């Protein structure tokens, strides 16, 4: 066992883990943060996306111990039903959620983009979301939702 | 499995051995650990070794640390100016999430036939800096790729050295989709120009065989000639023969043999500074 210290959604966490444990398993099983979804389990689909030190990663191909000392944001840290993040609100308003399985990863990818670039072009949105697969929506509504969230964030 | 996080290069090298495995970004290794394909007793995590994270132009070379991520390289104007083919490969490798985590050193150590970083490094004439308890060794990537196994036990990839010879370079890959695509075929091309002459040429192919390789035949045929429409058409046609002989009777051969011509034209069109547009 090794000691893992990390910040998750603004909270300092300390736990003992096996070195081979993946970040997604620690988040879901040890910390109970089941909003992070496992899709393909091999870094292809982006359902397990979380933000580590401001950058998106696939938590299914990163060991938890690689997050030692780092700052993690999961979907639970973005917003909730009462106080949704502008990206979450825009996803609902644009109908960008169908089965919903890819949505946490999509929202985090969009949030990471808007945190760095509040006024992205459609091409920049497409590039930033290119690591997240959706098998329901056909992507149009997702891209529109990100544009809508950007307008809200920048107040235009 | 134990976990060891060295704070510097010396510690990393001293702790390495038969029962250890170096961990870079982990995007390939974490899967191999899970599938039981890698079973190290000790995982040596290189993330805190700052000596492996550098990007500089010094002494007529571009120096790239092995722990630089694809996102870091792909966001670097220096890399774009000095190593366009590699910079281009960094834009399309994996996905944003993978590029944020995966490293160039890990790309070589894993050495997939479809590794996106390797054809550009080959075309750019990169040298690889290796370090082990026996000392340091700098070896051309093309030579390293002929070794079996690629790396001796306890050998760490310290970084890459790309001679800055003013060559123009480009890269193109063919995947089943634009994002998140494993290369089915990739071509990296580097040209030393003199006026409109291709004085010297290096062409590297990926995903046509066990490891990416430089094609001597293509280089010989293309250098010392004027770069014009005929030159490009010869390159596209000759690449077909190279792919056909490399793949033999593999199931993908008929497809890749034809497809390589288009990938070659795209690689040419991507040459830094718009040189590729001269041939349409």
HADDOCK unambig.tbl for C-alpha pairs under 7 A between the chains (distance, minus, plus):
assign (segid A and resid 19 and name CA) (segid B and resid 1 and name CA) 6.78 0.50 0.50
assign (segid A and resid 19 and name CA) (segid B and resid 2 and name CA) 6.64 0.50 0.50
assign (segid A and resid 19 and name CA) (segid B and resid 3 and name CA) 5.93 0.50 0.50
assign (segid A and resid 42 and name CA) (segid B and resid 31 and name CA) 6.61 0.50 0.50
assign (segid A and resid 44 and name CA) (segid B and resid 180 and name CA) 6.34 0.50 0.50
assign (segid A and resid 55 and name CA) (segid B and resid 100 and name CA) 6.72 0.50 0.50
assign (segid A and resid 56 and name CA) (segid B and resid 97 and name CA) 5.14 0.50 0.50
assign (segid A and resid 56 and name CA) (segid B and resid 100 and name CA) 6.94 0.50 0.50
assign (segid A and resid 57 and name CA) (segid B and resid 97 and name CA) 4.23 0.50 0.50
assign (segid A and resid 57 and name CA) (segid B and resid 98 and name CA) 6.49 0.50 0.50
assign (segid A and resid 57 and name CA) (segid B and resid 100 and name CA) 6.49 0.50 0.50
assign (segid A and resid 57 and name CA) (segid B and resid 101 and name CA) 6.70 0.50 0.50
assign (segid A and resid 58 and name CA) (segid B and resid 97 and name CA) 5.77 0.50 0.50
assign (segid A and resid 58 and name CA) (segid B and resid 98 and name CA) 6.95 0.50 0.50
assign (segid A and resid 61 and name CA) (segid B and resid 26 and name CA) 6.58 0.50 0.50
assign (segid A and resid 61 and name CA) (segid B and resid 27 and name CA) 5.05 0.50 0.50
assign (segid A and resid 61 and name CA) (segid B and resid 30 and name CA) 5.49 0.50 0.50
assign (segid A and resid 61 and name CA) (segid B and resid 31 and name CA) 6.53 0.50 0.50
assign (segid A and resid 62 and name CA) (segid B and resid 26 and name CA) 6.08 0.50 0.50
assign (segid A and resid 62 and name CA) (segid B and resid 27 and name CA) 6.54 0.50 0.50
assign (segid A and resid 62 and name CA) (segid B and resid 30 and name CA) 6.53 0.50 0.50
assign (segid A and resid 63 and name CA) (segid B and resid 30 and name CA) 6.88 0.50 0.50
assign (segid A and resid 128 and name CA) (segid B and resid 96 and name CA) 6.67 0.50 0.50
assign (segid A and resid 130 and name CA) (segid B and resid 95 and name CA) 6.46 0.50 0.50
assign (segid A and resid 130 and name CA) (segid B and resid 179 and name CA) 5.77 0.50 0.50
assign (segid A and resid 131 and name CA) (segid B and resid 95 and name CA) 4.60 0.50 0.50
assign (segid A and resid 131 and name CA) (segid B and resid 96 and name CA) 5.81 0.50 0.50
assign (segid A and resid 131 and name CA) (segid B and resid 97 and name CA) 6.45 0.50 0.50
assign (segid A and resid 131 and name CA) (segid B and resid 179 and name CA) 6.84 0.50 0.50
assign (segid A and resid 131 and name CA) (segid B and resid 180 and name CA) 6.31 0.50 0.50
